[in-house]
């Protein structure tokens, strides 16, 4: 893991953290300020 493998986006209601890799799908984490969380995957090769 290095600075090229992740991205953080600050939104008004949450933080979105995206972890990327060359050999697997991206992992996307939604961290809401109220304590709730969600996660998803995204195929960056498409």
KETIBA-846054 format. One line per field, with one value per atom (N, C-alpha, C): residue number from 1; residue in one letter; atom name; x negated, y, z negated. Coordinates in pm, 1 decimal, padded with zeros to 6 digits. Layout:
REM residues N
pos = (NUM,...);
code = (A,...);
site = (CA,...);
xx = (X,...);
yy = (Y,...);
zz = (Z,...);
***
This chain:
REM residues 46
pos = (1,1,1,2,2,2,3,3,3,4,4,4,5,5,5,6,6,6,7,7,7,8,8,8,9,9,9,10,10,10,11,11,11,12,12,12,13,13,13,14,14,14,15,15,15,16,16,16,17,17,17,18,18,18,19,19,19,20,20,20,21,21,21,22,22,22,23,23,23,24,24,24,25,25,25,26,26,26,27,27,27,28,28,28,29,29,29,30,30,30,31,31,31,32,32,32,33,33,33,34,34,34,35,35,35,36,36,36,37,37,37,38,38,38,39,39,39,40,40,40,41,41,41,42,42,42,43,43,43,44,44,44,45,45,45,46,46,46);
code = (X,X,X,X,X,X,X,X,X,X,X,X,X,X,X,X,X,X,X,X,X,X,X,X,X,X,X,X,X,X,X,X,X,X,X,X,X,X,X,X,X,X,X,X,X,X,X,X,X,X,X,X,X,X,X,X,X,X,X,X,X,X,X,X,X,X,X,X,X,X,X,X,X,X,X,X,X,X,X,X,X,X,X,X,X,X,X,X,X,X,X,X,X,X,X,X,X,X,X,X,X,X,X,X,X,X,X,X,X,X,X,X,X,X,X,X,X,X,X,X,X,X,X,X,X,X,X,X,X,X,X,X,X,X,X,X,X,X);
site = (N,CA,C,N,CA,C,N,CA,C,N,CA,C,N,CA,C,N,CA,C,N,CA,C,N,CA,C,N,CA,C,N,CA,C,N,CA,C,N,CA,C,N,CA,C,N,CA,C,N,CA,C,N,CA,C,N,CA,C,N,CA,C,N,CA,C,N,CA,C,N,CA,C,N,CA,C,N,CA,C,N,CA,C,N,CA,C,N,CA,C,N,CA,C,N,CA,C,N,CA,C,N,CA,C,N,CA,C,N,CA,C,N,CA,C,N,CA,C,N,CA,C,N,CA,C,N,CA,C,N,CA,C,N,CA,C,N,CA,C,N,CA,C,N,CA,C,N,CA,C,N,CA,C,N,CA,C,N,CA,C);
xx = (-00085.0,00000.0,-00089.9,-00066.3,-00137.2,-00040.7,-00088.5,-00000.3,00068.8,00021.3,00084.1,00198.1,00219.1,00320.5,00447.5,00457.2,00577.0,00607.9,00737.4,00784.4,00889.6,00888.3,00986.0,01060.3,01195.1,01279.8,01363.6,01352.0,01428.4,01556.2,01670.9,01801.5,01868.5,01983.6,02051.4,02108.3,02144.6,02205.1,02122.2,02007.4,01928.8,01789.0,01706.3,01574.8,01578.0,01528.7,01521.8,01375.4,01341.6,01205.2,01204.9,01121.2,01109.8,00970.6,00964.8,00840.2,00832.2,00725.4,00713.1,00595.8,00602.5,00496.0,00501.2,00391.4,00384.3,00448.3,00447.6,00492.4,00625.2,00693.8,00823.6,00913.1,01039.5,01133.4,01105.6,01145.0,01129.1,01225.1,01183.0,01269.2,01302.9,01431.7,01477.3,01549.1,01505.5,01563.8,01628.2,01753.1,01825.3,01834.2,01772.0,01768.9,01850.1,01970.8,02058.9,02024.6,02042.7,02009.2,02098.2,02213.9,02302.0,02263.1,02153.4,02104.0,02139.2,02229.8,02266.3,02155.4,02148.1,02049.9,02115.2,02060.4,02099.6,01972.5,01976.4,01863.3,01915.4,01834.0,01869.4,01740.5,01756.4,01642.2,01667.4,01560.7,01569.5,01457.1,01490.0,01388.4,01329.1,01207.3,01143.9,01095.8,01100.8,01055.3,01162.0,01285.3,01393.1,01392.6);
yy = (-00116.6,00000.0,00123.3,00210.3,00337.2,00446.0,00567.3,00680.2,00666.9,00579.6,00558.9,00458.0,00392.1,00287.6,00330.2,00454.1,00495.5,00641.7,00674.8,00811.3,00841.0,00961.7,01004.3,01124.6,01118.5,01230.3,01274.8,01400.8,01455.5,01517.7,01467.7,01518.9,01582.9,01645.6,01713.5,01615.8,01493.5,01396.3,01270.6,01257.8,01134.2,01155.0,01053.5,01042.7,00917.8,00928.6,00813.6,00776.3,00651.4,00602.2,00492.9,00509.5,00411.4,00349.8,00216.7,00140.7,00071.9,00095.4,00039.2,-00058.0,-00145.4,-00240.9,-00286.1,-00338.2,-00380.7,-00516.6,-00604.3,-00742.0,-00775.1,-00675.0,-00700.0,-00579.1,-00596.3,-00485.2,-00381.5,-00259.3,-00152.2,-00173.8,-00138.7,-00140.7,00004.2,00032.7,00168.1,00164.9,00250.2,00257.3,00393.8,00394.0,00516.1,00525.7,00625.0,00643.8,00768.9,00749.1,00861.2,00920.2,01050.6,01119.5,01076.9,01015.5,00968.7,00829.0,00772.4,00642.9,00526.8,00546.4,00438.9,00418.5,00296.8,00265.9,00183.3,00190.2,00107.2,00074.5,-00032.5,-00059.6,-00118.0,-00103.0,-00149.9,-00185.8,-00249.6,-00279.1,-00219.4,-00189.6,-00133.3,-00192.2,-00244.0,-00299.8,-00186.7,-00144.4,-00030.7,-00062.7,-00189.0,-00226.5,-00205.5,-00173.0,-00154.0,-00015.0);
zz = (00000.0,00000.0,00000.0,00096.7,00099.2,00145.6,00161.2,00192.1,00327.2,00413.7,00543.8,00540.3,00427.2,00417.3,00344.5,00301.2,00230.2,00256.8,00242.5,00263.7,00157.1,00104.0,00004.2,00058.7,00052.1,00093.4,-00025.5,-00063.2,-00175.0,-00121.0,-00167.6,-00128.0,-00249.3,-00228.9,-00340.1,-00442.3,-00399.2,-00490.5,-00513.2,-00441.4,-00450.5,-00395.3,-00417.5,-00355.3,-00268.6,-00146.3,-00056.1,-00039.4,-00075.1,-00063.4,00043.0,00144.1,00251.5,00247.8,00236.9,00238.2,00373.7,00448.5,00582.9,00591.1,00690.4,00716.0,00859.8,00907.7,01047.1,01072.2,00973.0,00995.0,00927.9,00872.6,00809.4,00829.4,00796.8,00809.0,00700.9,00727.6,00629.5,00513.6,00394.2,00275.7,00243.0,00225.7,00195.9,00061.8,-00029.5,-00162.8,-00183.4,-00228.7,-00259.7,-00411.4,-00468.6,-00613.7,-00646.4,-00699.2,-00729.8,-00865.7,-00877.5,-01002.5,-01119.1,-01090.6,-01198.0,-01247.9,-01195.1,-01240.3,-01149.4,-01053.4,-00961.1,-00858.5,-00804.4,-00699.9,-00590.6,-00471.3,-00358.4,-00281.9,-00204.8,-00116.2,00014.4,00117.8,00251.2,00323.3,00439.3,00524.3,00661.1,00730.3,00864.1,00946.2,01063.7,01152.1,01233.8,01201.2,01267.9,01407.5,01448.9,01582.8,01687.9,01648.6,01745.3,01801.3);
***
